[in-house]
Amino acid sequence: MYKARHLMENFYCRLKQYRAIATRYDKTARNFLAGIHLAAAVIWLN
């Protein structure tokens, strides 16, 4: 269980490196979620 938690914490730290995600510039929830999906895909591909 700790291993899964550690993976999620590392993912959130990497996700916060994207400025638009960390500061939440998007006004709508739909655009914000799309930005999260895009950043997660980039992280996953690297």
C-alpha positions as MATLAB code, in Angstrom:
seq = 'MYKARHLMENFYCRLKQYRAIATRYDKTARNFLAGIHLAAAVIWLN';
ca = [
       0.000    0.000    0.000;
       2.864    2.356    0.757;
       4.335    1.723   -2.702;
       1.121    2.842   -4.417;
       0.907    5.909   -2.200;
       4.506    6.814   -3.000;
       3.815    6.539   -6.754;
       0.802    8.849   -6.477;
       2.722   11.417   -4.425;
       5.519   11.424   -7.011;
       2.969   11.855   -9.797;
       1.401   14.886   -8.082;
       4.837   16.439   -7.592;
       5.584   16.012  -11.293;
       2.157   17.364  -12.208;
       2.752   20.513  -10.160;
       5.767   21.330  -12.326;
       3.342   22.450  -15.016;
       2.625   26.082  -14.220;
      -0.919   26.183  -15.593;
      -1.886   23.194  -13.443;
      -0.239   24.474  -10.260;
      -1.757   27.961  -10.506;
      -5.055   26.941  -12.160;
      -5.328   29.628  -14.817;
      -8.300   28.004  -16.556;
     -11.676   29.423  -15.611;
     -13.795   26.357  -16.295;
     -13.476   22.944  -14.713;
     -13.622   21.311  -18.150;
     -10.553   23.193  -19.393;
      -8.685   22.539  -16.152;
      -9.391   18.803  -16.393;
      -8.254   18.807  -20.022;
      -4.981   20.412  -18.933;
      -4.497   17.759  -16.272;
      -5.121   15.011  -18.840;
      -2.647   16.572  -21.241;
       0.055   16.974  -18.593;
      -0.518   13.422  -17.323;
      -0.136   12.060  -20.859;
       3.138   13.933  -21.294;
       4.420   12.614  -17.950;
       3.336    9.093  -18.826;
       5.077    9.190  -22.228;
       8.371   10.372  -20.743;
];
